[in-house]
């Protein structure tokens, strides 16, 4: 008889994981505390309750990374996508759902599955060894007792409870005719974790005095979001929002994250910048750069408008916008292996937002992977992680190995430092296209930037879906042979 898989947490990731494992033929015990104990954000005891938006975002699988992830999940027989499709409400090209109908459908499907047992109870510590394979999918509001147990097992700095996020920019949308590569004072930094600085480790965007003052004025006037009561998030001096720094004095930013010292504009070396915005590499592929010290509570529309005032970022596309909120997530690159197992306790896997992904769909997709890895192990199979060229593979790679961390002085280090931050799926997490894959259409004399970007996204999408279909096909062949 196949041993049971225990899953802690009945949100989107836990619910999806339970479905996936049960479809593999593995008995599942799903532990969900709502019904016994509530949270500050949930309103019901339904499984997969949507606590914020009712949108799963873009459903365009031809040129949008989120849409590609939707398509991959459908190929993987996703319960979350099936129930979302069944309870869709009008939302243009996005997939939005009737939140009550959606949650009820997920709950009903799992309650009626012959291999799924739902236990309404709070798990206050790490699962005991006799449970065997376990997935923890308790989300960004993990109950304090369980969070404390995880911290004791992994080290007190392994969990973040305060999420200060700076915007992240797609590298190929930065105008390097205005920006340039240089480390402050050309400092190369020491060799760390196989990486060494070059003296040109940052992208620098210069401002003259008029541009700087206009930027500060825009920050002061921008619409900001407010903390929810249950978040109770303090500001720390080490990660103040840029707009709060601007409120403390017009020159504060120029003596903080925007200081121009030690930098020479490669395009105009005779002109000293009044202020400089720095970006540094955020992922191992070099496709994403984060804005150093630019955590913010500005509303998303305001962020896009104001950040594009920065010279070199006028046409920037953002893989993630900034924010500050209450969040519980692991330092996953340090703690989890490529199959989402906890180093030192390989009977425990993590899934969902607690791993450091953002978004409903991203959380559910990591639930798919954790469940398939665990279920395969329980029935004696071993499946490879999905290729990094797929949406799920790219997200998994970012969570477990793809993030670049930095010491306080800005030099790169081994993956143990606490700079890993949650991320939505985006094409910046995908490996670059093969040389020659992107070709200008015949008859087109001038290939404009937006048209070229669209063509590139379409190629990413085609490659991802072909590779994911092959990955799923390989698993089906293994199961059939077994």
Secondary structure, 3 states (H helix, E strand, C coil): CCCCEEEECCCHHHHHHHHHHHHCCCCEEEEECCCCCCCCCCCCCCCCCCCCCCEEEECCCCCCHHHHHHHHHHHCCCHHHHHHHHCEECCCCEEEECHHHHHHHHHHHHHCCCCEEEEECCCCCCCCHHHCCEEECCCCCCCHHHHHHHHHHHCCCCEEEEEEEEEEEEHHHCCCCCCEECCHHHCCCCCECCECCCCCCEEEEEECHHHHHHHHHHHHHCCECCCCCCCCCCCCHHHCCHHHHHHCCCCCHHHCCCCCCCCCCCCCCCCCCCEEEEEEECECCCCEEEEEEEECCECHHHHHHHHCCCCCCCCCCEEECCEEEEEEEECHHHHECCCCEECCEEEEEECHHHHCECCHHHHHHHHHHHHHHHHHHHCCCCCCCCCCCCHHHHHHHHHHHHECEECCCCCEECCCCCCCCCECCCHHHCCCCCCCCCCCCCCCCCCCHHHHHHHHHHHHHHHHHHHHHHHHHHHHHHHHHC
